[in-house]
Amino acid sequence: MTRESRDEQAVLLVAGLADLAVSTLGSALGTVRGLLRRSDTTQLVEDAEQDLRARGRLALDRYATVPPAHLEVLAQHVLSRRRTEAATAAGGGPERAGDDG
C-alpha cells in the first residue's frame, strides 16, 4: 500500500464524502445515529475514514480517468492487423505476429 500525501488524502476524503452524500444521504443519517450510541466509536471512526478514502479513490478514478483517444485505438488495431497479415504472408502464421526474434 502506498503512502499518500496529506493533499491527496484530503482530496480523497472530500471526494469520498461527496460520493457518499450523493448516493446514500438517507441511510447515512440513520447510520450516524446508530454510531453515536456505540462504545467502540474510535475504531468505527477510523474504519469510516479508511472507507471514505477508498470511496474517494474510486470516485476520482471513475470521473477523472480519461478514456483512450479513439483514433489512437483505431491506429493500434490497424498496426496489429498489418503485423498479423505480414506474418501470415511470410508463412509464419498469426501466432508469430509481433515476434521480434
TAMOJO-V790380 format. One record per pair of residues at least 24 apart in sequence whose ideal C-beta (glycine too) atoms are under 8 Angstrom apart, sorted by the first residue. I is the first residue (numbers start at 1). GAP is how many residues later the second one is. D is the distance in whole Angstrom. If there is no record, write none. Layout:
# TAMOJO-V790380
I&GAP&D / I&GAP&D
This chain:
# TAMOJO-V790380
9&44&7 / 11&45&7 / 11&49&7 / 12&40&8 / 12&41&5 / 12&44&3 / 12&45&5 / 12&48&7 / 13&36&7 / 13&39&6 / 13&40&6 / 13&43&6 / 14&42&7 / 15&40&8 / 15&41&4 / 15&42&8 / 15&44&5 / 15&45&5 / 16&35&8 / 16&36&4 / 16&37&6 / 16&38&7 / 16&39&4 / 16&40&3 / 16&41&8 / 16&43&7 / 17&35&6 / 17&39&8 / 18&41&7 / 19&36&5 / 19&37&7 / 19&39&8 / 19&40&4 / 20&32&7 / 20&35&6
